[in-house]
Amino acid sequence: MKRKDFDVIIVGAGPSGLAAGFVLAKAGVNTIIIERGKFPGSKNVMGGIFYTKAMDDLIPEFYKEAPVERHIIEQNLWFMDDVSHLGVSFKSQKYNSEPFNSFSVFRAKFDRWFAKKVEQMGALIINETVVTQPIVEGGKVVGVKTDRPDGDLYADVVIGADGVNSFLAKQLGLRNKIKPNIVALAVKEVIGLDKEKINDRFQLRSDKEGAAYEMTGPFLDGMEGMAWLYTNSSSISIGVGVVIQDLIEHKTNPNDLLEKIKAHPSVAPLIEGGQTKEYLAHMIPEGGYYATPKLFTDGFLTTGDAIMFVNNVNREGSNLAIESGKLAAKTYLEAKQTGDFSSKSLSRYQDKIRKSFACKDLSMYKNMPKLLEEKRYFLTKYPQFFIDFVYDWFSVDGVSKPDKIKKAKKEFGDKFGYVNFAKDLYAIWRYMIR
Amino acid sequence: MHLLVFIKQVPDASQVRVNYNTGTLIREGVPAIINPFDKHAIEEAVRIKEKFSGTVSVITMGPPMAESSLKEALSMGVDNAYLLSDRVFAGSDTLATSYALWAGAKKIIEEKGDVDIFLSGKQAIDGDTAQTGPGIATRFDIPLVTYAIAIKDIDLKKRTIEIVRLIESGAETIETTFPCFITVEEEINKIRYAPLPYLIRAARATIKILNTKNTKIDSSKCGLKNSPTKVKKAFTPQKRERGEMINKGSMQDTLNFLYENIESTLKDMGKI
């Protein structure tokens, strides 16, 4: 008889693996989650903003119980050069009402809590165990090998929720080795700061309200990347992620970049007097839509970062991971009705992913990576021009405003050319908005 | 064979720092671990069980969070886990703790049968007293072998065990009879990477809670009030400054430098 230890083996206790485990266990499926870290969340890193919707659908009003930091009521986007920032800011009291749009969270705390919920549903979570390879019999994935003695496990379906490096998908030939131009290396510091100081500095009216800043522009020396700053209850998360290819070409490392950002005159006062409590680093999938690998094969589904399910334009990742985990679980439940776990049966997963909001978002931005690779000056020359123009405009220096506009128009024409500018606008429209 | 291991959950000493301003320990964010010596006691019990068959039970006294240590013990191959947890135990010293653990052990014996070998680490890394294990052995009035570094032989028929223990001048081998209490040194074994089935069983296992309601324990012998040990004073040792690093390039040059300067330096320090 064919050996079977569990109905489903989930590899990785991150947001997508846990979400899949939650849905499956809730439906009474005999599920095991294998995690390599000391506990779920111990290896997980993200910038720090968690969008509530996907999780709230799974566990309504989870934020009343889960370890969340502050709900975000203000969003800033800054274009920075070395001495200035030109920003867009949006703050709304609408974000102050439940179920809240997003929270700052710490993955390590949050995932540990989420894992408890999954365990309560009846899934088993095994920590400190590394899945080394899939067990394939007759062309079908039938289980996994782990690094433990007597470590083989068999199941109907294996869900590879094993993160950005996804060795399982690689070994199964679902994806190629990831190229350095489709992943970013992100580093982050957690800087401890008194609650009151945070409330004052960021103009927040309570310890529950939070603010978020995203920063890009010429200060990154033409590298494609994004820095961020988020408020937690009594700390600040500050970090930067840059496409690895660019780090290699610029012979720079993200730590130095983070120090530069921390010392930036617009940023330094926000973190002044704080003490670094933690230092974290992680890879972030940046490839978007086109980098998505094959999502399934016989007896196997893959989710989350492993399928590059990250919308880096809107810094959504963990919510998409949860969404993909749910869809994988639903696919299993449907397949279980006929007992058919073949590639054909599991292909329903692809349809579900395609129809999801997340995939539609990714599809909208699908040409972004290419666009930014070709027209890197979107992040450098254009912002720099506008920063300089705004500086000039607000400077009272004896030059009349009409003359300033005239000068700016000429400079713009010399620098970019109006025809090129029109082409670029068209490119943005064609690539992104369409 | 029935083995019972006493363990303690302690703060990970390698991550505890001292606040030199207040003289207190910074415990915030410090993970709790199984006392490392106790972990070797668990490993030894599981090895004995694997060789001679039987069951291993484990007990700890502490707050509900100590469950995580019991789960870890289960994943190492332990069969039954008990948490002795009750508000009346708060603040117990080694005398009160050994009393409560003894009472808990008697309950386990009631449930799972007589114990042949009791084990624990030689001491806990937070208190460093090495008193609780011997305290339990005394209450059971059984042979006690401390600082064990090896189990040489077990004779199930004669119900004897040969143990090598550390003494100041070296090691001695002792033979004793069941039931006995052994406290172990770290070198008694190497903790293995547990097999996956152990982990799965541990994840499924439930931990039995013992308290004053379900176990015969005299509350008047427990807790801070009934602990004769009093903390009179706590002090923080002087923060040691980092020594000077001497590196003169090659080993020979460094040695020459040391040779030339050691006498005058020691004189300056008033050591000679």
Chai-1 contact restraints between the chains, C-beta under 6 A:
chainA,res_idxA,chainB,res_idxB,connection_type,confidence,min_distance_angstrom,max_distance_angstrom,comment,restraint_id
A,L124,B,A203,contact,1.0,0.0,6.0,A-B,restraint_1
A,I126,B,L199,contact,1.0,0.0,6.0,A-B,restraint_2
A,I126,B,A203,contact,1.0,0.0,6.0,A-B,restraint_3
A,T146,B,L196,contact,1.0,0.0,6.0,A-B,restraint_4
A,R148,B,P195,contact,1.0,0.0,6.0,A-B,restraint_5
A,R148,B,L196,contact,1.0,0.0,6.0,A-B,restraint_6
A,P149,B,P195,contact,1.0,0.0,6.0,A-B,restraint_7
A,D150,B,P195,contact,1.0,0.0,6.0,A-B,restraint_8
A,D150,B,L196,contact,1.0,0.0,6.0,A-B,restraint_9
A,D150,B,P197,contact,1.0,0.0,6.0,A-B,restraint_10
A,G151,B,L196,contact,1.0,0.0,6.0,A-B,restraint_11
